[in-house]
Amino acid sequence: MWIVLGWVVVLGLPSAVLAAVILWPERIPPDRTVEAIQRRLEEGQTIHDVHHGDE
């Protein structure tokens, strides 16, 4: 019984971590959200202006 439980942990835990890493959604940076892009478009800024300042 303990051997089976050990194998469940040995195989199940890494599988669960792998699935979480693959399936967990990545956080979107604040300047890449729909609202931020829409605001930049309305203000007339380009992505170049955002990353390099208003040079």
CHARMM internal coordinates of N, CA and C (Angstrom, degrees):
IC EDIT
DIST 1 N 1 CA 1.4533
DIST 1 CA 1 C 1.5218
ANGL 1 N 1 CA 1 C 110.65
DIST 1 C 2 N 1.3243
ANGL 1 CA 1 C 2 N 118.04
DIHE 1 N 1 CA 1 C 2 N -45.37
DIST 2 N 2 CA 1.4661
ANGL 1 C 2 N 2 CA 121.25
DIHE 1 CA 1 C 2 N 2 CA -178.85
DIST 2 CA 2 C 1.5244
ANGL 2 N 2 CA 2 C 111.30
DIHE 1 C 2 N 2 CA 2 C -67.34
DIST 2 C 3 N 1.3148
ANGL 2 CA 2 C 3 N 115.73
DIHE 2 N 2 CA 2 C 3 N -31.80
DIST 3 N 3 CA 1.4670
ANGL 2 C 3 N 3 CA 119.34
DIHE 2 CA 2 C 3 N 3 CA 178.42
DIST 3 CA 3 C 1.5248
ANGL 3 N 3 CA 3 C 110.19
DIHE 2 C 3 N 3 CA 3 C -66.50
DIST 3 C 4 N 1.3169
ANGL 3 CA 3 C 4 N 116.17
DIHE 3 N 3 CA 3 C 4 N -42.59
DIST 4 N 4 CA 1.4659
ANGL 3 C 4 N 4 CA 120.35
DIHE 3 CA 3 C 4 N 4 CA 178.45
DIST 4 CA 4 C 1.5207
ANGL 4 N 4 CA 4 C 110.17
DIHE 3 C 4 N 4 CA 4 C -63.06
DIST 4 C 5 N 1.3277
ANGL 4 CA 4 C 5 N 117.20
DIHE 4 N 4 CA 4 C 5 N -44.14
DIST 5 N 5 CA 1.4638
ANGL 4 C 5 N 5 CA 121.06
DIHE 4 CA 4 C 5 N 5 CA 178.51
DIST 5 CA 5 C 1.5283
ANGL 5 N 5 CA 5 C 110.41
DIHE 4 C 5 N 5 CA 5 C -61.61
DIST 5 C 6 N 1.3173
ANGL 5 CA 5 C 6 N 116.48
DIHE 5 N 5 CA 5 C 6 N -40.60
DIST 6 N 6 CA 1.4633
ANGL 5 C 6 N 6 CA 120.76
DIHE 5 CA 5 C 6 N 6 CA 177.09
DIST 6 CA 6 C 1.5156
ANGL 6 N 6 CA 6 C 112.26
DIHE 5 C 6 N 6 CA 6 C -60.61
DIST 6 C 7 N 1.3224
ANGL 6 CA 6 C 7 N 116.22
DIHE 6 N 6 CA 6 C 7 N -44.06
DIST 7 N 7 CA 1.4641
ANGL 6 C 7 N 7 CA 119.72
DIHE 6 CA 6 C 7 N 7 CA 178.74
DIST 7 CA 7 C 1.5252
ANGL 7 N 7 CA 7 C 111.82
DIHE 6 C 7 N 7 CA 7 C -66.48
DIST 7 C 8 N 1.3169
ANGL 7 CA 7 C 8 N 116.59
DIHE 7 N 7 CA 7 C 8 N -35.48
DIST 8 N 8 CA 1.4736
ANGL 7 C 8 N 8 CA 119.68
DIHE 7 CA 7 C 8 N 8 CA 176.98
DIST 8 CA 8 C 1.5224
ANGL 8 N 8 CA 8 C 109.77
DIHE 7 C 8 N 8 CA 8 C -61.87
DIST 8 C 9 N 1.3244
ANGL 8 CA 8 C 9 N 116.37
DIHE 8 N 8 CA 8 C 9 N -42.69
DIST 9 N 9 CA 1.4726
ANGL 8 C 9 N 9 CA 120.42
DIHE 8 CA 8 C 9 N 9 CA 179.27
DIST 9 CA 9 C 1.5300
ANGL 9 N 9 CA 9 C 110.11
DIHE 8 C 9 N 9 CA 9 C -68.60
DIST 9 C 10 N 1.3323
ANGL 9 CA 9 C 10 N 116.96
DIHE 9 N 9 CA 9 C 10 N -45.56
DIST 10 N 10 CA 1.4682
ANGL 9 C 10 N 10 CA 121.29
DIHE 9 CA 9 C 10 N 10 CA -177.28
DIST 10 CA 10 C 1.5265
ANGL 10 N 10 CA 10 C 111.33
DIHE 9 C 10 N 10 CA 10 C -62.15
DIST 10 C 11 N 1.3120
ANGL 10 CA 10 C 11 N 117.87
DIHE 10 N 10 CA 10 C 11 N -38.85
DIST 11 N 11 CA 1.4643
ANGL 10 C 11 N 11 CA 120.70
DIHE 10 CA 10 C 11 N 11 CA -179.07
DIST 11 CA 11 C 1.5262
ANGL 11 N 11 CA 11 C 113.02
DIHE 10 C 11 N 11 CA 11 C -92.72
DIST 11 C 12 N 1.3155
ANGL 11 CA 11 C 12 N 116.40
DIHE 11 N 11 CA 11 C 12 N -34.69
DIST 12 N 12 CA 1.4596
ANGL 11 C 12 N 12 CA 120.26
DIHE 11 CA 11 C 12 N 12 CA -174.92
DIST 12 CA 12 C 1.5160
ANGL 12 N 12 CA 12 C 114.24
DIHE 11 C 12 N 12 CA 12 C -75.51
DIST 12 C 13 N 1.3180
ANGL 12 CA 12 C 13 N 117.46
DIHE 12 N 12 CA 12 C 13 N -41.54
DIST 13 N 13 CA 1.4617
ANGL 12 C 13 N 13 CA 120.42
DIHE 12 CA 12 C 13 N 13 CA -176.96
DIST 13 CA 13 C 1.5325
ANGL 13 N 13 CA 13 C 111.90
DIHE 12 C 13 N 13 CA 13 C -65.09
DIST 13 C 14 N 1.3231
ANGL 13 CA 13 C 14 N 119.70
DIHE 13 N 13 CA 13 C 14 N -51.22
DIST 14 N 14 CA 1.4788
ANGL 13 C 14 N 14 CA 118.45
DIHE 13 CA 13 C 14 N 14 CA 176.73
DIST 14 CA 14 C 1.5303
ANGL 14 N 14 CA 14 C 113.07
DIHE 13 C 14 N 14 CA 14 C -61.57
DIST 14 C 15 N 1.3266
ANGL 14 CA 14 C 15 N 116.59
DIHE 14 N 14 CA 14 C 15 N -35.14
DIST 15 N 15 CA 1.4668
ANGL 14 C 15 N 15 CA 119.40
DIHE 14 CA 14 C 15 N 15 CA 178.00
DIST 15 CA 15 C 1.5220
ANGL 15 N 15 CA 15 C 110.99
DIHE 14 C 15 N 15 CA 15 C -65.51
DIST 15 C 16 N 1.3117
ANGL 15 CA 15 C 16 N 117.29
DIHE 15 N 15 CA 15 C 16 N -40.82
DIST 16 N 16 CA 1.4634
ANGL 15 C 16 N 16 CA 121.12
DIHE 15 CA 15 C 16 N 16 CA 178.25
DIST 16 CA 16 C 1.5237
ANGL 16 N 16 CA 16 C 111.00
DIHE 15 C 16 N 16 CA 16 C -65.20
DIST 16 C 17 N 1.3280
ANGL 16 CA 16 C 17 N 117.31
DIHE 16 N 16 CA 16 C 17 N -41.32
DIST 17 N 17 CA 1.4729
ANGL 16 C 17 N 17 CA 120.81
DIHE 16 CA 16 C 17 N 17 CA 178.40
DIST 17 CA 17 C 1.5270
ANGL 17 N 17 CA 17 C 110.07
DIHE 16 C 17 N 17 CA 17 C -65.06
DIST 17 C 18 N 1.3088
ANGL 17 CA 17 C 18 N 117.34
DIHE 17 N 17 CA 17 C 18 N -44.24
DIST 18 N 18 CA 1.4624
ANGL 17 C 18 N 18 CA 121.22
DIHE 17 CA 17 C 18 N 18 CA 178.75
DIST 18 CA 18 C 1.5297
ANGL 18 N 18 CA 18 C 111.37
DIHE 17 C 18 N 18 CA 18 C -60.80
DIST 18 C 19 N 1.3073
ANGL 18 CA 18 C 19 N 117.00
DIHE 18 N 18 CA 18 C 19 N -44.84
DIST 19 N 19 CA 1.4709
ANGL 18 C 19 N 19 CA 121.10
DIHE 18 CA 18 C 19 N 19 CA 178.62
DIST 19 CA 19 C 1.5225
ANGL 19 N 19 CA 19 C 110.66
DIHE 18 C 19 N 19 CA 19 C -62.62
DIST 19 C 20 N 1.3272
ANGL 19 CA 19 C 20 N 117.59
DIHE 19 N 19 CA 19 C 20 N -40.81
DIST 20 N 20 CA 1.4707
ANGL 19 C 20 N 20 CA 121.11
DIHE 19 CA 19 C 20 N 20 CA 179.60
DIST 20 CA 20 C 1.5279
ANGL 20 N 20 CA 20 C 110.63
DIHE 19 C 20 N 20 CA 20 C -64.75
DIST 20 C 21 N 1.3211
ANGL 20 CA 20 C 21 N 117.39
DIHE 20 N 20 CA 20 C 21 N -42.09
DIST 21 N 21 CA 1.4706
ANGL 20 C 21 N 21 CA 121.00
DIHE 20 CA 20 C 21 N 21 CA 179.98
DIST 21 CA 21 C 1.5265
ANGL 21 N 21 CA 21 C 110.57
DIHE 20 C 21 N 21 CA 21 C -64.45
DIST 21 C 22 N 1.3163
ANGL 21 CA 21 C 22 N 116.79
DIHE 21 N 21 CA 21 C 22 N -40.56
DIST 22 N 22 CA 1.4657
ANGL 21 C 22 N 22 CA 120.13
DIHE 21 CA 21 C 22 N 22 CA -177.89
DIST 22 CA 22 C 1.5258
ANGL 22 N 22 CA 22 C 111.56
DIHE 21 C 22 N 22 CA 22 C -74.39
DIST 22 C 23 N 1.3155
ANGL 22 CA 22 C 23 N 117.37
DIHE 22 N 22 CA 22 C 23 N -40.68
DIST 23 N 23 CA 1.4630
ANGL 22 C 23 N 23 CA 121.01
DIHE 22 CA 22 C 23 N 23 CA -171.69
DIST 23 CA 23 C 1.5286
ANGL 23 N 23 CA 23 C 114.31
DIHE 22 C 23 N 23 CA 23 C -93.02
DIST 23 C 24 N 1.3265
ANGL 23 CA 23 C 24 N 118.69
DIHE 23 N 23 CA 23 C 24 N -18.05
DIST 24 N 24 CA 1.4686
ANGL 23 C 24 N 24 CA 120.88
DIHE 23 CA 23 C 24 N 24 CA -176.82
DIST 24 CA 24 C 1.5255
ANGL 24 N 24 CA 24 C 109.36
DIHE 23 C 24 N 24 CA 24 C -69.73
DIST 24 C 25 N 1.3164
ANGL 24 CA 24 C 25 N 118.40
DIHE 24 N 24 CA 24 C 25 N 129.74
DIST 25 N 25 CA 1.4734
ANGL 24 C 25 N 25 CA 119.38
DIHE 24 CA 24 C 25 N 25 CA -178.11
DIST 25 CA 25 C 1.5318
ANGL 25 N 25 CA 25 C 111.94
DIHE 24 C 25 N 25 CA 25 C -69.69
DIST 25 C 26 N 1.3190
ANGL 25 CA 25 C 26 N 115.11
DIHE 25 N 25 CA 25 C 26 N 143.83
DIST 26 N 26 CA 1.4555
ANGL 25 C 26 N 26 CA 121.14
DIHE 25 CA 25 C 26 N 26 CA 179.38
DIST 26 CA 26 C 1.5287
ANGL 26 N 26 CA 26 C 109.26
DIHE 25 C 26 N 26 CA 26 C -80.66
DIST 26 C 27 N 1.3240
ANGL 26 CA 26 C 27 N 116.31
DIHE 26 N 26 CA 26 C 27 N 141.75
DIST 27 N 27 CA 1.4653
ANGL 26 C 27 N 27 CA 119.72
DIHE 26 CA 26 C 27 N 27 CA 178.16
DIST 27 CA 27 C 1.5280
ANGL 27 N 27 CA 27 C 109.70
DIHE 26 C 27 N 27 CA 27 C -71.21
DIST 27 C 28 N 1.3204
ANGL 27 CA 27 C 28 N 115.38
DIHE 27 N 27 CA 27 C 28 N 137.68
DIST 28 N 28 CA 1.4559
ANGL 27 C 28 N 28 CA 121.25
DIHE 27 CA 27 C 28 N 28 CA 179.58
DIST 28 CA 28 C 1.5268
ANGL 28 N 28 CA 28 C 108.24
DIHE 27 C 28 N 28 CA 28 C -88.15
DIST 28 C 29 N 1.3421
ANGL 28 CA 28 C 29 N 117.54
DIHE 28 N 28 CA 28 C 29 N 129.04
DIST 29 N 29 CA 1.4682
ANGL 28 C 29 N 29 CA 119.54
DIHE 28 CA 28 C 29 N 29 CA 177.58
DIST 29 CA 29 C 1.5317
ANGL 29 N 29 CA 29 C 110.30
DIHE 28 C 29 N 29 CA 29 C -59.46
DIST 29 C 30 N 1.3322
ANGL 29 CA 29 C 30 N 117.68
DIHE 29 N 29 CA 29 C 30 N 147.37
DIST 30 N 30 CA 1.4739
ANGL 29 C 30 N 30 CA 120.44
DIHE 29 CA 29 C 30 N 30 CA -176.13
DIST 30 CA 30 C 1.5297
ANGL 30 N 30 CA 30 C 114.04
DIHE 29 C 30 N 30 CA 30 C -56.79
DIST 30 C 31 N 1.3221
ANGL 30 CA 30 C 31 N 118.57
DIHE 30 N 30 CA 30 C 31 N -32.73
DIST 31 N 31 CA 1.4615
ANGL 30 C 31 N 31 CA 119.67
DIHE 30 CA 30 C 31 N 31 CA -179.03
DIST 31 CA 31 C 1.5237
ANGL 31 N 31 CA 31 C 112.64
DIHE 30 C 31 N 31 CA 31 C -81.80
DIST 31 C 32 N 1.3269
ANGL 31 CA 31 C 32 N 118.05
DIHE 31 N 31 CA 31 C 32 N -0.49
DIST 32 N 32 CA 1.4653
ANGL 31 C 32 N 32 CA 122.19
DIHE 31 CA 31 C 32 N 32 CA 179.79
DIST 32 CA 32 C 1.5298
ANGL 32 N 32 CA 32 C 112.57
DIHE 31 C 32 N 32 CA 32 C -109.76
DIST 32 C 33 N 1.3343
ANGL 32 CA 32 C 33 N 118.04
DIHE 32 N 32 CA 32 C 33 N 5.17
DIST 33 N 33 CA 1.4640
ANGL 32 C 33 N 33 CA 120.00
DIHE 32 CA 32 C 33 N 33 CA 179.45
DIST 33 CA 33 C 1.5245
ANGL 33 N 33 CA 33 C 109.97
DIHE 32 C 33 N 33 CA 33 C -75.31
DIST 33 C 34 N 1.3108
ANGL 33 CA 33 C 34 N 116.33
DIHE 33 N 33 CA 33 C 34 N 162.34
DIST 34 N 34 CA 1.4590
ANGL 33 C 34 N 34 CA 121.31
DIHE 33 CA 33 C 34 N 34 CA 179.01
DIST 34 CA 34 C 1.5206
ANGL 34 N 34 CA 34 C 110.14
DIHE 33 C 34 N 34 CA 34 C -60.00
DIST 34 C 35 N 1.3290
ANGL 34 CA 34 C 35 N 116.44
DIHE 34 N 34 CA 34 C 35 N -41.99
DIST 35 N 35 CA 1.4649
ANGL 34 C 35 N 35 CA 120.13
DIHE 34 CA 34 C 35 N 35 CA -178.77
DIST 35 CA 35 C 1.5203
ANGL 35 N 35 CA 35 C 111.47
DIHE 34 C 35 N 35 CA 35 C -64.02
DIST 35 C 36 N 1.3378
ANGL 35 CA 35 C 36 N 117.85
DIHE 35 N 35 CA 35 C 36 N -42.53
DIST 36 N 36 CA 1.4639
ANGL 35 C 36 N 36 CA 120.89
DIHE 35 CA 35 C 36 N 36 CA -179.31
DIST 36 CA 36 C 1.5220
ANGL 36 N 36 CA 36 C 111.19
DIHE 35 C 36 N 36 CA 36 C -66.89
DIST 36 C 37 N 1.3198
ANGL 36 CA 36 C 37 N 116.80
DIHE 36 N 36 CA 36 C 37 N -41.71
DIST 37 N 37 CA 1.4701
ANGL 36 C 37 N 37 CA 119.92
DIHE 36 CA 36 C 37 N 37 CA 178.92
DIST 37 CA 37 C 1.5173
ANGL 37 N 37 CA 37 C 110.26
DIHE 36 C 37 N 37 CA 37 C -65.58
DIST 37 C 38 N 1.3185
ANGL 37 CA 37 C 38 N 116.84
DIHE 37 N 37 CA 37 C 38 N -42.25
DIST 38 N 38 CA 1.4568
ANGL 37 C 38 N 38 CA 120.82
DIHE 37 CA 37 C 38 N 38 CA 179.13
DIST 38 CA 38 C 1.5279
ANGL 38 N 38 CA 38 C 110.65
DIHE 37 C 38 N 38 CA 38 C -62.81
DIST 38 C 39 N 1.3388
ANGL 38 CA 38 C 39 N 116.85
DIHE 38 N 38 CA 38 C 39 N -41.61
DIST 39 N 39 CA 1.4598
ANGL 38 C 39 N 39 CA 121.17
DIHE 38 CA 38 C 39 N 39 CA 178.63
DIST 39 CA 39 C 1.5292
ANGL 39 N 39 CA 39 C 110.70
DIHE 38 C 39 N 39 CA 39 C -62.36
DIST 39 C 40 N 1.3424
ANGL 39 CA 39 C 40 N 117.00
DIHE 39 N 39 CA 39 C 40 N -43.18
DIST 40 N 40 CA 1.4679
ANGL 39 C 40 N 40 CA 120.73
DIHE 39 CA 39 C 40 N 40 CA 178.73
DIST 40 CA 40 C 1.5263
ANGL 40 N 40 CA 40 C 111.25
DIHE 39 C 40 N 40 CA 40 C -63.43
DIST 40 C 41 N 1.3295
ANGL 40 CA 40 C 41 N 116.48
DIHE 40 N 40 CA 40 C 41 N -40.66
DIST 41 N 41 CA 1.4585
ANGL 40 C 41 N 41 CA 119.56
DIHE 40 CA 40 C 41 N 41 CA 178.92
DIST 41 CA 41 C 1.5283
ANGL 41 N 41 CA 41 C 110.87
DIHE 40 C 41 N 41 CA 41 C -63.40
DIST 41 C 42 N 1.3220
ANGL 41 CA 41 C 42 N 116.02
DIHE 41 N 41 CA 41 C 42 N -41.55
DIST 42 N 42 CA 1.4625
ANGL 41 C 42 N 42 CA 119.75
DIHE 41 CA 41 C 42 N 42 CA 179.00
DIST 42 CA 42 C 1.5252
ANGL 42 N 42 CA 42 C 111.48
DIHE 41 C 42 N 42 CA 42 C -66.89
DIST 42 C 43 N 1.3385
ANGL 42 CA 42 C 43 N 117.33
DIHE 42 N 42 CA 42 C 43 N -32.26
DIST 43 N 43 CA 1.4630
ANGL 42 C 43 N 43 CA 121.26
DIHE 42 CA 42 C 43 N 43 CA 179.53
DIST 43 CA 43 C 1.5199
ANGL 43 N 43 CA 43 C 111.76
DIHE 42 C 43 N 43 CA 43 C -84.74
DIST 43 C 44 N 1.3185
ANGL 43 CA 43 C 44 N 117.62
DIHE 43 N 43 CA 43 C 44 N -10.21
DIST 44 N 44 CA 1.4551
ANGL 43 C 44 N 44 CA 121.72
DIHE 43 CA 43 C 44 N 44 CA 179.24
DIST 44 CA 44 C 1.5082
ANGL 44 N 44 CA 44 C 114.12
DIHE 43 C 44 N 44 CA 44 C 82.73
DIST 44 C 45 N 1.3235
ANGL 44 CA 44 C 45 N 117.82
DIHE 44 N 44 CA 44 C 45 N 15.70
DIST 45 N 45 CA 1.4577
ANGL 44 C 45 N 45 CA 120.91
DIHE 44 CA 44 C 45 N 45 CA 178.92
DIST 45 CA 45 C 1.5196
ANGL 45 N 45 CA 45 C 109.85
DIHE 44 C 45 N 45 CA 45 C -84.09
DIST 45 C 46 N 1.3282
ANGL 45 CA 45 C 46 N 114.98
DIHE 45 N 45 CA 45 C 46 N 152.86
DIST 46 N 46 CA 1.4599
ANGL 45 C 46 N 46 CA 120.42
DIHE 45 CA 45 C 46 N 46 CA 172.20
DIST 46 CA 46 C 1.5164
ANGL 46 N 46 CA 46 C 108.25
DIHE 45 C 46 N 46 CA 46 C -106.93
DIST 46 C 47 N 1.3035
ANGL 46 CA 46 C 47 N 116.78
DIHE 46 N 46 CA 46 C 47 N 169.07
DIST 47 N 47 CA 1.4633
ANGL 46 C 47 N 47 CA 121.12
DIHE 46 CA 46 C 47 N 47 CA 178.29
DIST 47 CA 47 C 1.5297
ANGL 47 N 47 CA 47 C 109.40
DIHE 46 C 47 N 47 CA 47 C -64.12
DIST 47 C 48 N 1.3322
ANGL 47 CA 47 C 48 N 117.30
DIHE 47 N 47 CA 47 C 48 N -30.10
DIST 48 N 48 CA 1.4723
ANGL 47 C 48 N 48 CA 121.38
DIHE 47 CA 47 C 48 N 48 CA 177.55
DIST 48 CA 48 C 1.5316
ANGL 48 N 48 CA 48 C 110.02
DIHE 47 C 48 N 48 CA 48 C -63.51
DIST 48 C 49 N 1.3246
ANGL 48 CA 48 C 49 N 117.30
DIHE 48 N 48 CA 48 C 49 N -41.05
DIST 49 N 49 CA 1.4698
ANGL 48 C 49 N 49 CA 121.25
DIHE 48 CA 48 C 49 N 49 CA 178.90
DIST 49 CA 49 C 1.5321
ANGL 49 N 49 CA 49 C 110.66
DIHE 48 C 49 N 49 CA 49 C -62.57
DIST 49 C 50 N 1.3116
ANGL 49 CA 49 C 50 N 116.26
DIHE 49 N 49 CA 49 C 50 N -39.06
DIST 50 N 50 CA 1.4620
ANGL 49 C 50 N 50 CA 120.28
DIHE 49 CA 49 C 50 N 50 CA -176.71
DIST 50 CA 50 C 1.5257
ANGL 50 N 50 CA 50 C 111.10
DIHE 49 C 50 N 50 CA 50 C -67.15
DIST 50 C 51 N 1.3414
ANGL 50 CA 50 C 51 N 117.43
DIHE 50 N 50 CA 50 C 51 N -43.23
DIST 51 N 51 CA 1.4583
ANGL 50 C 51 N 51 CA 120.83
DIHE 50 CA 50 C 51 N 51 CA -175.37
DIST 51 CA 51 C 1.5216
ANGL 51 N 51 CA 51 C 113.64
DIHE 50 C 51 N 51 CA 51 C -83.51
DIST 51 C 52 N 1.3343
ANGL 51 CA 51 C 52 N 118.75
DIHE 51 N 51 CA 51 C 52 N -22.94
DIST 52 N 52 CA 1.4586
ANGL 51 C 52 N 52 CA 120.87
DIHE 51 CA 51 C 52 N 52 CA -175.22
DIST 52 CA 52 C 1.5199
ANGL 52 N 52 CA 52 C 112.73
DIHE 51 C 52 N 52 CA 52 C -118.29
DIST 52 C 53 N 1.2976
ANGL 52 CA 52 C 53 N 118.02
DIHE 52 N 52 CA 52 C 53 N 4.64
DIST 53 N 53 CA 1.4621
ANGL 52 C 53 N 53 CA 120.22
DIHE 52 CA 52 C 53 N 53 CA -177.20
DIST 53 CA 53 C 1.5198
ANGL 53 N 53 CA 53 C 110.58
DIHE 52 C 53 N 53 CA 53 C 77.05
DIST 53 C 54 N 1.2990
ANGL 53 CA 53 C 54 N 115.99
DIHE 53 N 53 CA 53 C 54 N 172.81
DIST 54 N 54 CA 1.4629
ANGL 53 C 54 N 54 CA 120.96
DIHE 53 CA 53 C 54 N 54 CA 179.95
DIST 54 CA 54 C 1.5163
ANGL 54 N 54 CA 54 C 109.16
DIHE 53 C 54 N 54 CA 54 C -86.73
DIST 54 C 55 N 1.3145
ANGL 54 CA 54 C 55 N 116.24
DIHE 54 N 54 CA 54 C 55 N 80.06
DIST 55 N 55 CA 1.4734
ANGL 54 C 55 N 55 CA 121.31
DIHE 54 CA 54 C 55 N 55 CA -177.81
DIST 55 CA 55 C 1.5036
ANGL 55 N 55 CA 55 C 111.06
DIHE 54 C 55 N 55 CA 55 C -85.85
END
COOR INIT
IC SEED 1 N 1 CA 1 C
IC BUILD
